[in-house]
Amino acid sequence: MQIDLIGVPVDLGAGRRGVDMGPSAIRYAHLNQKLADLGYTVEDNGNVEVPIQEVCEITDPKLKYIDCIIPMGRRIAGAVATAIQAGHFPLVLGGDHSLSVGSISGAAKHKKLGIIWVDAHADFNTPETTPSGNIHGMPLAALCGLGDSRLVSLWDETPPILDPKRVAVIGARDLDLGEKRNLREAGVMVQSMEQIDRLGMVAALEKAIERVSRDVDGIYLSFDMDSLDPRHAPGVGTPVNGGLTFREAHLACEVIAETGKLIGMDMVEVNPILDVQNQTALLAVEFIRSALGSRVWSE
């Protein structure tokens, strides 16, 4: 299988600067070689064009930088749709999580998707519920048909792009009040850190996979590095204590790989400015490898 790397150096959706350097940090952690070592053909398509924050304006404080994020999202969608149509595996490197409005819209152009969203946050806010106006807190809601029409219908699709009942959030531990209401009303499965602590990662994830994989063409994984505890992944913009351990995150990716249904992946929110010796990017590469089938031992 060919993996198409698509970099998205965006920090427009986030509240802290620096995450736009995430794609470079992940590449610097020897991503291409480590994927090639697994037997994949790797085609690095470079970066999608993203304007720098200094040339963009905040025209709506509840949707910061939306006028720059929308055309960027459409470019991402086009790149991912092209990869999927060619039978390739799109691997999208971020950058903040606002990019997933584009990546998943593009993947859904040709496939009916189930979504695994590994994140400390559910990213299910709308302009009415957001406390910050940062669009990286809104992409999953938009994909499920909630929020600003420009995000919801990014590519002129008939919304929603996703069936909320085919979406599962894994590792959540920081949800806003209005966001919780949105999630319940939409019917999204949330396997919070409490459920993972009680059930264990395998049981929690298998429950989620069973839910999202019904009557779909494949699973798309959107992995936010702030899902990990900050002790393991310091280089993220919105760290929250009490997150996934190194082994829990690896195990999640391994279990998803075992389904044989993964057709695309985002790896987002690596912020080298806040990192220690590229530690978070190095972990990101290892999780990507696990999601794509790497094992310490197999029989």
SULPE-V193779 format. One record per residue. N is the residue number from 1. RES is the residue in one small letter. SS is DSSP state (a for helix, b for strand, c for the rest). PSI is psi in radians with two decimals (* if undefined). NEAR is the number of other C-alpha atoms within 8 Angstrom. Layout:
N|RES|SS|PSI|NEAR ; N|RES|SS|PSI|NEAR
//
This chain:
1|m|c|2.51|6 ; 2|q|b|2.33|10 ; 3|i|b|2.18|12 ; 4|d|b|1.97|13 ; 5|l|b|2.29|13 ; 6|i|b|1.90|15 ; 7|g|b|2.47|13 ; 8|v|b|1.60|16 ; 9|p|c|1.22|14 ; 10|v|c|2.35|13 ; 11|d|c|0.21|13 ; 12|l|c|-0.49|12 ; 13|g|c|-0.11|15 ; 14|a|c|2.91|11 ; 15|g|c|-0.19|6 ; 16|r|c|2.56|7 ; 17|r|c|2.80|8 ; 18|g|c|-0.41|11 ; 19|v|a|-0.23|19 ; 20|d|a|-0.32|14 ; 21|m|a|0.02|12 ; 22|g|a|-0.82|18 ; 23|p|a|-0.68|14 ; 24|s|a|-0.71|7 ; 25|a|a|-0.71|12 ; 26|i|a|-0.73|15 ; 27|r|a|-0.70|9 ; 28|y|a|-0.41|7 ; 29|a|c|0.42|10 ; 30|h|c|0.61|9 ; 31|l|a|-0.88|10 ; 32|n|a|-0.83|8 ; 33|q|a|-0.68|7 ; 34|k|a|-0.51|9 ; 35|l|a|-0.69|12 ; 36|a|a|-0.62|10 ; 37|d|c|-0.41|7 ; 38|l|c|-0.06|9 ; 39|g|c|0.12|6 ; 40|y|c|2.60|10 ; 41|t|b|2.27|9 ; 42|v|b|2.20|11 ; 43|e|b|1.94|8 ; 44|d|b|1.95|7 ; 45|n|b|0.22|8 ; 46|g|b|-2.73|7 ; 47|n|b|2.48|8 ; 48|v|c|2.51|11 ; 49|e|c|2.20|7 ; 50|v|c|2.17|9 ; 51|p|c|2.59|7 ; 52|i|c|2.72|8 ; 53|q|a|-0.55|8 ; 54|e|a|-0.34|5 ; 55|v|a|0.07|6 ; 56|c|c|2.71|10 ; 57|e|c|2.64|9 ; 58|i|c|1.78|9 ; 59|t|c|-0.29|9 ; 60|d|c|1.99|8 ; 61|p|c|-0.23|7 ; 62|k|c|-0.11|10 ; 63|l|c|1.22|12 ; 64|k|c|2.26|14 ; 65|y|c|0.43|13 ; 66|i|a|-0.55|11 ; 67|d|a|-0.41|9 ; 68|c|a|-0.52|11 ; 69|i|a|-0.64|11 ; 70|i|a|-0.92|11 ; 71|p|a|-0.59|8 ; 72|m|a|-0.80|13 ; 73|g|a|-0.68|14 ; 74|r|a|-0.64|11 ; 75|r|a|-0.72|11 ; 76|i|a|-0.80|14 ; 77|a|a|-0.75|15 ; 78|g|a|-0.72|9 ; 79|a|a|-0.73|10 ; 80|v|a|-0.74|14 ; 81|a|a|-0.67|13 ; 82|t|a|-0.74|8 ; 83|a|a|-0.81|12 ; 84|i|a|-0.77|12 ; 85|q|a|-0.53|8 ; 86|a|c|-0.03|6 ; 87|g|c|0.30|7 ; 88|h|c|2.95|11 ; 89|f|b|1.96|12 ; 90|p|b|2.22|14 ; 91|l|b|1.91|12 ; 92|v|b|2.18|12 ; 93|l|b|2.18|14 ; 94|g|b|2.98|19 ; 95|g|c|2.77|19 ; 96|d|c|2.94|16 ; 97|h|a|-0.11|13 ; 98|s|a|-0.42|12 ; 99|l|a|-0.40|16 ; 100|s|a|-0.33|13 ; 101|v|a|-0.70|14 ; 102|g|a|-0.82|14 ; 103|s|a|-0.79|14 ; 104|i|a|-0.58|12 ; 105|s|a|-0.74|14 ; 106|g|a|-0.74|14 ; 107|a|a|-0.60|14 ; 108|a|c|-0.13|12 ; 109|k|c|-0.62|7 ; 110|h|c|-0.05|9 ; 111|k|c|2.52|9 ; 112|k|c|2.10|8 ; 113|l|b|2.56|14 ; 114|g|b|2.52|15 ; 115|i|b|2.24|12 ; 116|i|b|2.07|15 ; 117|w|b|1.71|13 ; 118|v|b|2.00|13 ; 119|d|c|2.55|14 ; 120|a|c|-0.38|15 ; 121|h|c|2.74|11 ; 122|a|c|-0.26|13 ; 123|d|c|0.76|10 ; 124|f|c|0.51|13 ; 125|n|c|2.83|15 ; 126|t|c|3.01|13 ; 127|p|c|-0.44|10 ; 128|e|c|-0.46|6 ; 129|t|c|-0.25|10 ; 130|t|c|2.30|14 ; 131|p|c|-0.23|5 ; 132|s|c|-0.46|5 ; 133|g|c|0.04|10 ; 134|n|c|2.19|13 ; 135|i|a|-0.30|13 ; 136|h|a|-0.14|12 ; 137|g|a|0.18|14 ; 138|m|c|-0.17|14 ; 139|p|a|-0.70|16 ; 140|l|a|-0.66|11 ; 141|a|a|-0.80|13 ; 142|a|a|-0.72|16 ; 143|l|a|-0.47|16 ; 144|c|c|0.12|14 ; 145|g|c|0.17|11 ; 146|l|c|2.44|10 ; 147|g|c|-2.79|12 ; 148|d|c|2.37|9 ; 149|s|a|-0.49|7 ; 150|r|a|-0.57|7 ; 151|l|a|-0.72|12 ; 152|v|a|-0.68|15 ; 153|s|c|0.94|11 ; 154|l|c|-0.71|14 ; 155|w|c|0.46|7 ; 156|d|c|0.45|5 ; 157|e|c|2.83|8 ; 158|t|c|1.96|6 ; 159|p|c|2.77|10 ; 160|p|c|2.68|13 ; 161|i|c|-0.62|12 ; 162|l|c|2.65|13 ; 163|d|c|2.02|8 ; 164|p|a|-0.44|9 ; 165|k|a|-0.01|11 ; 166|r|a|0.49|14 ; 167|v|b|2.34|15 ; 168|a|b|2.26|16 ; 169|v|b|2.24|15 ; 170|i|b|2.23|14 ; 171|g|c|0.21|15 ; 172|a|c|2.47|16 ; 173|r|c|0.13|11 ; 174|d|c|1.57|8 ; 175|l|c|2.35|9 ; 176|d|c|2.73|10 ; 177|l|a|-0.88|7 ; 178|g|a|-0.56|9 ; 179|e|a|-0.72|14 ; 180|k|a|-0.75|9 ; 181|r|a|-0.76|8 ; 182|n|a|-0.77|10 ; 183|l|a|-0.78|11 ; 184|r|a|-0.78|8 ; 185|e|a|-0.59|6 ; 186|a|a|-0.44|9 ; 187|g|c|0.43|8 ; 188|v|c|2.40|12 ; 189|m|b|2.28|10 ; 190|v|b|1.98|8 ; 191|q|b|1.56|15 ; 192|s|c|3.06|11 ; 193|m|a|-0.52|13 ; 194|e|a|-0.79|7 ; 195|q|a|-0.69|10 ; 196|i|a|-0.71|12 ; 197|d|a|-0.70|8 ; 198|r|a|-0.77|6 ; 199|l|a|-0.50|9 ; 200|g|c|2.68|9 ; 201|m|a|-0.77|11 ; 202|v|a|-0.85|10 ; 203|a|a|-0.75|8 ; 204|a|a|-0.74|12 ; 205|l|a|-0.69|12 ; 206|e|a|-0.64|9 ; 207|k|a|-0.74|8 ; 208|a|a|-0.76|12 ; 209|i|a|-0.72|11 ; 210|e|a|-0.64|8 ; 211|r|a|-0.84|11 ; 212|v|a|-0.28|15 ; 213|s|c|0.05|12 ; 214|r|c|2.18|8 ; 215|d|c|0.83|4 ; 216|v|c|2.88|11 ; 217|d|c|-0.31|9 ; 218|g|b|3.00|12 ; 219|i|b|2.38|15 ; 220|y|b|2.27|13 ; 221|l|b|2.17|12 ; 222|s|b|1.94|13 ; 223|f|b|2.00|12 ; 224|d|b|2.20|14 ; 225|m|a|-0.23|14 ; 226|d|a|-0.01|16 ; 227|s|a|-0.46|14 ; 228|l|b|2.72|13 ; 229|d|c|2.45|14 ; 230|p|c|-0.35|12 ; 231|r|c|-0.58|5 ; 232|h|c|-0.63|9 ; 233|a|c|1.41|14 ; 234|p|c|-0.34|12 ; 235|g|c|1.05|16 ; 236|v|c|2.72|16 ; 237|g|c|-0.43|14 ; 238|t|c|1.17|5 ; 239|p|c|2.54|9 ; 240|v|c|2.19|11 ; 241|n|c|2.74|6 ; 242|g|c|0.51|7 ; 243|g|c|-2.94|14 ; 244|l|b|2.55|12 ; 245|t|c|2.94|9 ; 246|f|a|-0.81|8 ; 247|r|a|-0.65|7 ; 248|e|a|-0.73|9 ; 249|a|a|-0.76|11 ; 250|h|a|-0.81|11 ; 251|l|a|-0.71|10 ; 252|a|a|-0.81|11 ; 253|c|a|-0.66|12 ; 254|e|a|-0.74|13 ; 255|v|a|-0.69|12 ; 256|i|a|-0.73|12 ; 257|a|a|-0.66|13 ; 258|e|a|-0.35|7 ; 259|t|c|-0.46|7 ; 260|g|c|0.22|6 ; 261|k|c|0.03|9 ; 262|l|b|2.20|12 ; 263|i|b|-0.04|9 ; 264|g|b|2.83|11 ; 265|m|b|2.45|12 ; 266|d|b|2.47|14 ; 267|m|b|1.95|14 ; 268|v|b|2.94|14 ; 269|e|c|0.52|15 ; 270|v|c|2.09|19 ; 271|n|c|1.73|15 ; 272|p|a|-0.48|16 ; 273|i|a|-0.58|7 ; 274|l|a|0.05|10 ; 275|d|c|3.00|13 ; 276|v|c|1.88|9 ; 277|q|c|0.69|4 ; 278|n|c|0.43|11 ; 279|q|a|-0.74|11 ; 280|t|a|-0.67|16 ; 281|a|a|-0.67|14 ; 282|l|a|-0.72|10 ; 283|l|a|-0.71|9 ; 284|a|a|-0.73|11 ; 285|v|a|-0.71|12 ; 286|e|a|-0.65|9 ; 287|f|a|-0.64|11 ; 288|i|a|-0.79|10 ; 289|r|a|-0.75|12 ; 290|s|a|-0.71|13 ; 291|a|a|-0.42|12 ; 292|l|c|0.26|7 ; 293|g|c|0.00|10 ; 294|s|c|2.38|9 ; 295|r|c|2.57|7 ; 296|v|c|-0.69|4 ; 297|w|c|2.41|4 ; 298|s|c|2.64|4 ; 299|e|c|*|2
//
